[in-house]
Amino acid sequence: QVQLVESGGGLVQPGGSLRLSCVVSGTFFSIRVMGWYRQAPGKQRELVASITGDSNRNYAESVKGRFTIARDNAKKTVSLQMNSLRPEDTAVYYCNFAPYPIDDWGQGTQVTVSS
């Protein structure tokens, strides 16, 4: 059974930075594509970054150049470094497999960008 546990969110001013982390339980982590998703109030969940097992990365246009996704296959973790944060980045952030996430989402971590 896969478990996804996100952490690292918080309140930050515009232009600030945060680093999110996700611990993934279960097998075959190193060959799975992992992604970070976010859901803002009243909006659909969207994939913002993904990374393959050998660290090829893709980003949504809205975060390209500001966010960096990384993974540690030995520790079964995936991270998201978020720089130059904007108010529109405010959302609950989740990690999951990509582009086909499993139904059993973690609790997510809230990121609020506000002055």
DAPE-V967501 format. One record per residue. N is the residue number from 1. RES is the residue in one letter. SS is DSSP state (helix for helix, strand for strand, loop for the rest). PHI is phi in whole degrees, -180 to 180 (none if undefined). D_FIRST is the distance of its C-alpha to the first C-alpha in Angstrom with 2 decimals. Layout:
n=N res=RES ss=SS phi=PHI d_first=D_FIRST
n=N res=RES ss=SS phi=PHI d_first=D_FIRST
//
This chain:
n=1 res=Q ss=loop phi=none d_first=0.00
n=2 res=V ss=loop phi=-91 d_first=3.78
n=3 res=Q ss=loop phi=-125 d_first=6.61
n=4 res=L ss=strand phi=-123 d_first=10.14
n=5 res=V ss=strand phi=-127 d_first=13.15
n=6 res=E ss=strand phi=-98 d_first=16.58
n=7 res=S ss=strand phi=-156 d_first=19.93
n=8 res=G ss=loop phi=108 d_first=23.54
n=9 res=G ss=loop phi=-72 d_first=25.06
n=10 res=G ss=strand phi=166 d_first=28.44
n=11 res=L ss=strand phi=-101 d_first=31.94
n=12 res=V ss=strand phi=-142 d_first=33.96
n=13 res=Q ss=loop phi=-79 d_first=37.32
n=14 res=P ss=loop phi=-54 d_first=37.92
n=15 res=G ss=loop phi=90 d_first=38.13
n=16 res=G ss=loop phi=-83 d_first=35.82
n=17 res=S ss=loop phi=-132 d_first=32.62
n=18 res=L ss=strand phi=-145 d_first=29.10
n=19 res=R ss=strand phi=-125 d_first=26.20
n=20 res=L ss=strand phi=-96 d_first=22.65
n=21 res=S ss=strand phi=-131 d_first=19.70
n=22 res=C ss=strand phi=-141 d_first=15.94
n=23 res=V ss=strand phi=-104 d_first=13.52
n=24 res=V ss=strand phi=-119 d_first=10.30
n=25 res=S ss=loop phi=-98 d_first=7.58
n=26 res=G ss=loop phi=112 d_first=5.97
n=27 res=T ss=loop phi=-96 d_first=8.60
n=28 res=F ss=loop phi=61 d_first=11.66
n=29 res=F ss=helix phi=-58 d_first=12.14
n=30 res=S ss=helix phi=-65 d_first=15.85
n=31 res=I ss=helix phi=-106 d_first=16.41
n=32 res=R ss=loop phi=-93 d_first=14.69
n=33 res=V ss=loop phi=-76 d_first=17.06
n=34 res=M ss=strand phi=-110 d_first=16.24
n=35 res=G ss=strand phi=-140 d_first=18.21
n=36 res=W ss=strand phi=-109 d_first=19.63
n=37 res=Y ss=strand phi=-117 d_first=20.48
n=38 res=R ss=strand phi=-144 d_first=22.85
n=39 res=Q ss=strand phi=-136 d_first=24.16
n=40 res=A ss=loop phi=-90 d_first=27.65
n=41 res=P ss=loop phi=-55 d_first=29.20
n=42 res=G ss=loop phi=78 d_first=30.27
n=43 res=K ss=loop phi=-122 d_first=28.76
n=44 res=Q ss=loop phi=-77 d_first=25.93
n=45 res=R ss=loop phi=-66 d_first=22.97
n=46 res=E ss=strand phi=-131 d_first=23.93
n=47 res=L ss=strand phi=-84 d_first=22.60
n=48 res=V ss=strand phi=-108 d_first=24.80
n=49 res=A ss=strand phi=-159 d_first=23.69
n=50 res=S ss=strand phi=-142 d_first=21.54
n=51 res=I ss=strand phi=-147 d_first=21.39
n=52 res=T ss=loop phi=-81 d_first=20.76
n=53 res=G ss=loop phi=-60 d_first=19.59
n=54 res=D ss=loop phi=-105 d_first=23.28
n=55 res=S ss=loop phi=70 d_first=23.97
n=56 res=N ss=loop phi=-81 d_first=25.79
n=57 res=R ss=strand phi=-116 d_first=25.82
n=58 res=N ss=strand phi=-136 d_first=26.65
n=59 res=Y ss=strand phi=-135 d_first=27.74
n=60 res=A ss=loop phi=-67 d_first=28.92
n=61 res=E ss=loop phi=-58 d_first=32.69
n=62 res=S ss=loop phi=-68 d_first=32.67
n=63 res=V ss=loop phi=-119 d_first=31.04
n=64 res=K ss=loop phi=-59 d_first=32.34
n=65 res=G ss=loop phi=87 d_first=34.34
n=66 res=R ss=loop phi=-116 d_first=33.00
n=67 res=F ss=strand phi=-107 d_first=29.24
n=68 res=T ss=strand phi=-134 d_first=27.68
n=69 res=I ss=strand phi=-98 d_first=24.06
n=70 res=A ss=strand phi=-146 d_first=23.03
n=71 res=R ss=strand phi=-145 d_first=20.17
n=72 res=D ss=strand phi=-127 d_first=19.82
n=73 res=N ss=loop phi=-68 d_first=17.73
n=74 res=A ss=loop phi=-67 d_first=18.38
n=75 res=K ss=loop phi=-94 d_first=17.10
n=76 res=K ss=loop phi=56 d_first=14.27
n=77 res=T ss=strand phi=-127 d_first=16.16
n=78 res=V ss=strand phi=-135 d_first=17.91
n=79 res=S ss=strand phi=-126 d_first=21.05
n=80 res=L ss=strand phi=-138 d_first=23.60
n=81 res=Q ss=strand phi=-87 d_first=27.19
n=82 res=M ss=strand phi=-118 d_first=29.19
n=83 res=N ss=loop phi=-116 d_first=32.96
n=84 res=S ss=loop phi=49 d_first=35.88
n=85 res=L ss=loop phi=-66 d_first=33.91
n=86 res=R ss=loop phi=-122 d_first=35.50
n=87 res=P ss=helix phi=-56 d_first=35.44
n=88 res=E ss=helix phi=-72 d_first=33.79
n=89 res=D ss=helix phi=-82 d_first=30.71
n=90 res=T ss=loop phi=-61 d_first=30.08
n=91 res=A ss=strand phi=-179 d_first=26.69
n=92 res=V ss=strand phi=-90 d_first=23.22
n=93 res=Y ss=strand phi=-106 d_first=21.26
n=94 res=Y ss=strand phi=-130 d_first=17.59
n=95 res=C ss=strand phi=-106 d_first=15.63
n=96 res=N ss=strand phi=-171 d_first=13.39
n=97 res=F ss=strand phi=-70 d_first=13.58
n=98 res=A ss=loop phi=-137 d_first=17.12
n=99 res=P ss=loop phi=-85 d_first=19.03
n=100 res=Y ss=loop phi=-115 d_first=16.45
n=101 res=P ss=loop phi=-71 d_first=13.97
n=102 res=I ss=loop phi=-79 d_first=10.88
n=103 res=D ss=loop phi=-72 d_first=11.87
n=104 res=D ss=loop phi=-88 d_first=9.63
n=105 res=W ss=loop phi=-76 d_first=12.07
n=106 res=G ss=loop phi=-74 d_first=12.66
n=107 res=Q ss=loop phi=-80 d_first=15.94
n=108 res=G ss=loop phi=78 d_first=17.96
n=109 res=T ss=strand phi=-138 d_first=21.08
n=110 res=Q ss=strand phi=-80 d_first=24.58
n=111 res=V ss=strand phi=-118 d_first=27.20
n=112 res=T ss=strand phi=-124 d_first=30.75
n=113 res=V ss=strand phi=-112 d_first=33.65
n=114 res=S ss=loop phi=-159 d_first=36.92
n=115 res=S ss=loop phi=-95 d_first=40.27
//
